[in-house]
Amino acid sequence: MSKIDTVTFEGGLIEAIEPIRQFALATAIFHLFEAGIYDRIDDAPSSVAELASALGHDRAKLQGLLSYLRNEELVTLSDGEVALTRRGRSLAKYRAWYTMLIGGYGQTFLAIGDHLGVGSGGASRDIVHVGVGSCGISRYDAFPLTKELIDKMRRKPEVVCDLGCGNGMYLVEFAATSPDCGRSASSPARPAAPPPAASSPRPGSATGSRSSATARSSSSPIRRPPSPTSTCSASCCTRSSARRESAGSSTS
């Protein structure tokens, strides 16, 4: 084996593994949000011990994650106290992209190789994170576009119907921007999937990740979607019923 030029090799190595660094960083930022850490230290700094106790995390493992985030200049660590940096705080408005692309499609990216074969089917995704993240992202594209279209209408709509609404979160969020408009939503009914067979997934597998996501406590920042058969905000149903009753009274 020929002698390696250390300087040239190290320079090339740094450039070659930069995508790995970004992969690790994106994953760490996702967990900063997902594990409840960001929300806890957003208002005020907290000691690592208090943070671990409040969130039910192992203190040593939490310390390791926070140390990495400190190296990336997202948090500060001083005398056992952690706080967000300016760079860390700037991530808040981009949170939805981490929810959808890392939480929702992270397992998809890692499974690409397993699904290149003929007849191998498609790679799975975490539909909850995809839905929540997509709804968050829509505030910056779909919401403004929908509002612009509605503002250009000569007659303002009385009811907005979202067909193929998924978990209905887009419509619920949209309702907050248009309180005078009734809402209705519908999603195709799907048969309930049979429970997965009891097994012990290998550590780090996509199956293990989905099992962990399913077992999350109700305190998780991810909101679970309603039944897939149909979703509709209560105010929508109330307003629609009231209008029908009013129309019926006026014609009788």
Solvent accessible surface area in square Angstrom, and as a share of the most:
residue,aa,sasa,rsa
1,M,219,0.98
2,S,97,0.63
3,K,197,0.83
4,I,84,0.42
5,D,87,0.45
6,T,83,0.48
7,V,125,0.72
8,T,93,0.54
9,F,107,0.45
10,E,90,0.40
11,G,43,0.41
12,G,38,0.36
13,L,75,0.37
14,I,120,0.61
15,E,139,0.62
16,A,71,0.55
17,I,76,0.39
18,E,64,0.29
19,P,90,0.56
20,I,110,0.56
21,R,103,0.37
22,Q,81,0.36
23,F,116,0.48
24,A,44,0.34
25,L,11,0.05
26,A,24,0.19
27,T,43,0.25
28,A,9,0.07
29,I,6,0.03
30,F,17,0.07
31,H,80,0.36
32,L,0,0.00
33,F,6,0.02
34,E,22,0.10
35,A,33,0.26
36,G,12,0.11
37,I,1,0.01
38,Y,5,0.02
39,D,70,0.36
40,R,130,0.47
41,I,0,0.00
42,D,53,0.28
43,D,131,0.68
44,A,52,0.41
45,P,72,0.45
46,S,19,0.12
47,S,34,0.22
48,V,2,0.01
49,A,40,0.31
50,E,114,0.51
51,L,1,0.01
52,A,6,0.05
53,S,93,0.60
54,A,53,0.41
55,L,46,0.23
56,G,69,0.66
57,H,60,0.27
58,D,75,0.39
59,R,148,0.54
60,A,79,0.61
61,K,157,0.66
62,L,7,0.04
63,Q,70,0.31
64,G,43,0.41
65,L,46,0.23
66,L,0,0.00
67,S,27,0.17
68,Y,65,0.25
69,L,0,0.00
70,R,106,0.39
71,N,108,0.56
72,E,15,0.07
73,E,114,0.51
74,L,1,0.00
75,V,2,0.01
76,T,68,0.39
77,L,27,0.14
78,S,71,0.46
79,D,153,0.80
80,G,39,0.38
81,E,87,0.39
82,V,0,0.00
83,A,21,0.16
84,L,14,0.07
85,T,28,0.16
86,R,216,0.79
87,R,108,0.40
88,G,0,0.00
89,R,104,0.38
90,S,47,0.30
91,L,21,0.10
92,A,49,0.38
93,K,108,0.46
94,Y,102,0.39
95,R,63,0.23
96,A,16,0.13
97,W,86,0.30
98,Y,44,0.17
99,T,14,0.08
100,M,38,0.17
101,L,71,0.35
102,I,42,0.21
103,G,12,0.12
104,G,0,0.00
105,Y,53,0.20
106,G,17,0.17
107,Q,23,0.10
108,T,27,0.16
109,F,108,0.45
110,L,134,0.67
111,A,17,0.13
112,I,92,0.46
113,G,54,0.52
114,D,108,0.56
115,H,63,0.28
116,L,141,0.70
117,G,46,0.44
118,V,163,0.94
119,G,82,0.79
120,S,40,0.26
121,G,55,0.53
122,G,68,0.65
123,A,32,0.25
124,S,50,0.32
125,R,112,0.41
126,D,20,0.10
127,I,97,0.49
128,V,25,0.15
129,H,2,0.01
130,V,13,0.08
131,G,21,0.20
132,V,22,0.13
133,G,1,0.01
134,S,50,0.32
135,C,9,0.05
136,G,16,0.15
137,I,21,0.11
138,S,10,0.06
139,R,124,0.45
140,Y,122,0.46
141,D,78,0.41
142,A,34,0.27
143,F,17,0.07
144,P,66,0.42
145,L,105,0.52
146,T,36,0.21
147,K,65,0.27
148,E,86,0.39
149,L,104,0.52
150,I,27,0.14
151,D,92,0.47
152,K,148,0.63
153,M,90,0.40
154,R,252,0.92
155,R,187,0.68
156,K,107,0.46
157,P,36,0.22
158,E,95,0.43
159,V,66,0.38
160,V,31,0.18
161,C,74,0.44
162,D,32,0.16
163,L,137,0.68
164,G,56,0.53
165,C,15,0.09
166,G,44,0.42
167,N,27,0.14
168,G,3,0.03
169,M,18,0.08
170,Y,56,0.21
171,L,4,0.02
172,V,85,0.49
173,E,30,0.14
174,F,1,0.00
175,A,9,0.07
176,A,83,0.65
177,T,66,0.38
178,S,17,0.11
179,P,76,0.48
180,D,127,0.66
181,C,10,0.06
182,G,0,0.00
183,R,13,0.05
184,S,37,0.24
185,A,11,0.08
186,S,49,0.32
187,S,13,0.08
188,P,96,0.60
189,A,78,0.60
190,R,150,0.55
191,P,128,0.80
192,A,102,0.79
193,A,87,0.67
194,P,113,0.71
195,P,120,0.76
196,P,127,0.80
197,A,93,0.72
198,A,112,0.87
199,S,87,0.56
200,S,109,0.70
201,P,56,0.35
202,R,175,0.64
203,P,136,0.85
204,G,82,0.79
205,S,11,0.07
206,A,37,0.28
207,T,62,0.36
208,G,17,0.17
209,S,60,0.38
210,R,88,0.32
211,S,59,0.38
212,S,73,0.47
213,A,13,0.10
214,T,115,0.67
215,A,85,0.66
216,R,74,0.27
217,S,74,0.48
218,S,124,0.80
219,S,97,0.63
220,S,22,0.14
221,P,58,0.36
222,I,14,0.07
223,R,134,0.49
224,R,109,0.40
225,P,49,0.31
226,P,75,0.47
227,S,61,0.39
228,P,57,0.36
229,T,67,0.39
230,S,66,0.43
231,T,13,0.08
232,C,57,0.34
233,S,23,0.15
234,A,82,0.63
235,S,41,0.27
236,C,3,0.02
237,C,65,0.39
238,T,91,0.53
239,R,75,0.27
240,S,22,0.15
241,S,42,0.27
242,A,52,0.40
243,R,84,0.31
244,R,160,0.58
245,E,122,0.55
246,S,72,0.47
247,A,56,0.43
248,G,37,0.35
249,S,80,0.52
250,S,91,0.59
251,T,117,0.68
252,S,127,0.82
